[in-house]
Amino acid sequence: MNKLIIAIDGPSGVGKSTLSKVLSHELGYLNLDTGAMYRCVALAALRQGIDAGNHVALRQLCSEIVIEFARNNGDESVLLNGENVSFEIRSPEISLLTAAVAACPDVRQAMVARQRELGAAGGVVLEGRDIGTVVFPDADVKFFLKASAEVRGQRRFLEFQAKGVAAELARTVAEVEARDAADTNRTTSPLRQAEDAVVIDTTEMDISQVLERMFAVIAKYCRCRGQNIPD
């Protein structure tokens, strides 16, 4: 059968990255964390002292850096110019900077072009904020995940604690809300739900429950089109 293009959109802290990793692994698909790509641009800009408002410099930066994804024994890594930056791009500083960098039209154009290139053949799970609306509006299956800002902030706070990153719960929740506002109100490719996306509220669901729901949706899609259901 033709391999599917699966889009997962939603705000920060809703579980997109974890779900995309597990879903792609179970399906034998490529996992494309598009948010990590923007985080890499933000990290590169920070290292080079490029202001988020300097769109000319950001456009040039995007033409120079190389962003790759690697999988080794089930572990996934994000590489920036060959360097594993998987941990560094998840810091609170980079999270806030990413919202500003991602608002640059030239950055989004460059990243969207790369994402389409990587996912064009199908057999891919892409997660981000504009996958089902901009990157692949004709994706076979679209999900939009949501959860309360308080729950998402709590999840992100626990992630920081597990990684030994200093953080405060109240501040983390506030940062999640600030990121939501930036993503929703930006002019270029704002965060929004695709009309044909399946909405899943993860506020009171664990990963296994959300995955069960997602697999059921994918199986239904395949049955409706007479395709084999992915194992």
C-alpha positions as CSV (number, residue, x, y, z in Angstrom):
1,M,0.0,0.0,0.0
2,N,1.0,3.6,-0.3
3,K,2.6,4.8,2.9
4,L,0.8,7.5,4.7
5,I,1.6,11.1,5.6
6,I,0.4,11.6,9.2
7,A,0.3,15.1,10.6
8,I,0.2,15.9,14.3
9,D,-0.3,19.5,15.4
10,G,-0.9,21.2,18.7
11,P,0.6,23.7,21.2
12,S,3.8,23.1,23.3
13,G,3.7,20.5,26.0
14,V,0.7,18.6,24.6
15,G,2.7,15.4,24.0
16,K,3.4,15.7,20.3
17,S,7.1,14.7,20.4
18,T,6.5,11.6,22.5
19,L,3.5,10.5,20.5
20,S,5.2,11.1,17.2
21,K,8.2,9.0,18.2
22,V,6.2,6.1,19.4
23,L,3.7,6.2,16.5
24,S,6.5,6.4,13.8
25,H,8.4,3.6,15.5
26,E,5.3,1.3,15.6
27,L,4.5,2.0,11.9
28,G,8.1,1.8,10.8
29,Y,7.8,5.4,9.5
30,L,10.2,8.4,9.6
31,N,9.6,10.6,12.6
32,L,10.0,14.3,11.7
33,D,10.0,16.7,14.7
34,T,9.5,20.0,12.8
35,G,9.6,21.9,16.1
36,A,13.1,20.7,16.6
37,M,14.1,22.2,13.3
38,Y,13.0,25.6,14.4
39,R,14.7,25.1,17.7
40,C,18.0,24.3,15.8
41,V,17.7,27.6,14.0
42,A,17.1,29.4,17.3
43,L,20.2,27.7,18.8
44,A,22.3,28.5,15.8
45,A,21.1,32.1,15.9
46,L,21.9,32.4,19.6
47,R,25.4,31.0,19.1
48,Q,26.1,33.4,16.3
49,G,24.6,36.4,18.1
50,I,21.9,36.9,15.5
51,D,18.8,38.8,16.8
52,A,15.5,37.2,16.2
53,G,14.3,40.4,14.5
54,N,17.2,40.3,11.9
55,H,15.3,38.5,9.2
56,V,18.1,39.0,6.6
57,A,20.6,37.3,8.8
58,L,18.2,34.5,9.7
59,R,17.5,33.8,6.0
60,Q,21.3,33.5,5.4
61,L,21.6,31.3,8.5
62,C,19.0,28.9,7.2
63,S,20.9,28.5,4.0
64,E,24.1,27.6,5.8
65,I,23.1,25.2,8.6
66,V,22.4,21.5,8.2
67,I,19.6,19.9,10.3
68,E,19.4,16.1,10.4
69,F,17.6,13.4,12.3
70,A,19.3,10.2,13.4
71,R,18.0,7.0,15.0
72,N,20.2,4.5,16.7
73,N,18.8,1.5,18.5
74,G,15.5,3.2,19.0
75,D,17.1,6.4,20.3
76,E,16.4,9.5,18.2
77,S,18.8,12.5,17.9
78,V,18.6,15.9,16.3
79,L,21.8,17.0,14.7
80,L,22.9,20.6,13.9
81,N,25.8,20.6,11.6
82,G,26.6,17.1,12.7
83,E,26.4,17.9,16.4
84,N,23.8,16.2,18.6
85,V,21.9,19.1,20.1
86,S,18.8,17.0,21.3
87,F,19.2,18.2,24.9
88,E,20.4,21.7,24.3
89,I,17.5,22.7,22.1
90,R,15.0,21.9,24.9
91,S,16.2,24.5,27.3
92,P,13.7,27.2,28.5
93,E,15.8,29.9,26.8
94,I,15.7,28.2,23.4
95,S,12.0,27.5,23.8
96,L,11.2,31.2,24.1
97,L,13.6,32.2,21.4
98,T,12.2,29.6,19.0
99,A,8.8,31.4,19.1
100,A,10.4,34.6,17.8
101,V,12.6,32.9,15.3
102,A,9.8,30.8,13.9
103,A,7.7,33.9,13.3
104,C,10.2,35.0,10.6
105,P,8.6,34.2,7.2
106,D,12.0,33.4,5.6
107,V,12.8,30.9,8.3
108,R,9.4,29.2,7.9
109,Q,9.8,29.1,4.1
110,A,13.2,27.4,4.4
111,M,12.0,24.9,7.0
112,V,8.7,24.1,5.2
113,A,10.6,23.4,2.0
114,R,12.9,21.0,3.8
115,Q,9.9,19.3,5.6
116,R,8.1,18.8,2.3
117,E,11.2,17.3,0.8
118,L,11.6,14.8,3.6
119,G,8.0,13.8,3.8
120,A,6.9,13.8,0.1
121,A,7.3,10.1,-0.4
122,G,5.0,9.2,2.5
123,G,5.8,6.8,5.3
124,V,6.3,9.8,7.7
125,V,4.9,11.2,10.9
126,L,5.3,14.9,11.2
127,E,4.6,16.9,14.3
128,G,4.5,20.6,14.7
129,R,2.1,23.6,14.6
130,D,1.3,24.0,11.0
131,I,1.7,20.5,9.5
132,G,-2.0,19.9,8.6
133,T,-2.7,23.5,7.5
134,V,0.5,24.6,5.7
135,V,3.2,21.9,5.3
136,F,1.0,19.0,4.2
137,P,-2.6,20.3,3.9
138,D,-3.5,17.1,2.0
139,A,-2.0,14.8,4.6
140,D,-3.7,11.4,4.8
141,V,-4.4,11.6,8.5
142,K,-4.4,14.7,10.7
143,F,-4.5,15.0,14.4
144,F,-4.8,18.1,16.5
145,L,-3.8,17.6,20.2
146,K,-4.8,19.9,23.0
147,A,-4.6,20.2,26.8
148,S,-5.0,22.9,29.4
149,A,-2.0,25.3,29.8
150,E,-1.7,24.2,33.5
151,V,-1.4,20.5,32.6
152,R,1.0,21.2,29.8
153,G,3.1,23.5,32.0
154,Q,3.2,20.7,34.7
155,R,4.4,18.2,32.1
156,R,7.1,20.5,30.9
157,F,8.2,21.2,34.5
158,L,8.5,17.5,35.3
159,E,10.6,17.0,32.1
160,F,12.9,19.8,33.2
161,Q,13.2,18.2,36.7
162,A,14.0,14.8,35.2
163,K,16.7,16.3,33.1
164,G,18.2,18.3,36.0
165,V,17.2,21.6,34.5
166,A,16.4,24.3,37.0
167,A,12.8,25.5,36.6
168,E,9.9,26.9,38.6
169,L,6.4,25.5,38.0
170,A,4.6,28.9,37.9
171,R,7.2,30.3,35.5
172,T,7.0,27.2,33.3
173,V,3.2,27.5,33.0
174,A,3.6,31.2,32.2
175,E,6.2,30.4,29.5
176,V,3.8,27.8,28.0
177,E,1.0,30.5,27.8
178,A,3.4,33.0,26.3
179,R,4.5,30.5,23.6
180,D,0.8,29.8,22.9
181,A,0.1,33.5,22.3
182,A,3.2,33.9,20.1
183,D,2.3,30.8,18.0
184,T,-1.4,31.6,17.7
185,N,-1.0,35.3,16.8
186,R,2.0,35.3,14.4
187,T,1.3,36.4,10.9
188,T,3.0,33.6,9.1
189,S,1.6,30.0,9.6
190,P,-0.1,30.5,13.0
191,L,-1.0,27.6,15.2
192,R,-4.6,26.6,14.3
193,Q,-6.6,23.4,13.9
194,A,-7.1,22.0,10.4
195,E,-10.8,21.7,9.7
196,D,-10.4,18.0,8.9
197,A,-8.2,17.1,11.8
198,V,-9.2,14.6,14.5
199,V,-9.0,16.5,17.8
200,I,-7.8,14.7,20.9
201,D,-7.8,16.4,24.3
202,T,-4.9,14.9,26.2
203,T,-5.6,16.7,29.5
204,E,-6.7,13.6,31.3
205,M,-5.2,10.9,29.1
206,D,-1.9,9.1,29.3
207,I,0.3,8.3,26.3
208,S,-1.1,4.8,25.9
209,Q,-4.7,6.0,25.8
210,V,-3.9,8.7,23.2
211,L,-1.9,6.2,21.0
212,E,-4.9,3.8,21.1
213,R,-7.1,6.5,19.8
214,M,-4.6,7.5,17.1
215,F,-4.2,3.9,15.9
216,A,-7.9,3.5,15.7
217,V,-8.2,6.6,13.5
218,I,-5.4,5.4,11.2
219,A,-7.0,1.9,11.0
220,K,-10.4,3.4,10.1
221,Y,-8.8,5.5,7.4
222,C,-7.1,2.5,5.8
223,R,-10.3,0.4,5.9
224,C,-12.3,3.1,4.2
225,R,-9.8,3.1,1.4
226,G,-9.3,-0.6,1.1
227,Q,-5.7,-0.4,2.2
228,N,-3.9,-2.8,4.5
229,I,-3.8,-1.6,8.1
230,P,-0.3,-0.9,9.3
231,D,0.9,-3.6,11.7
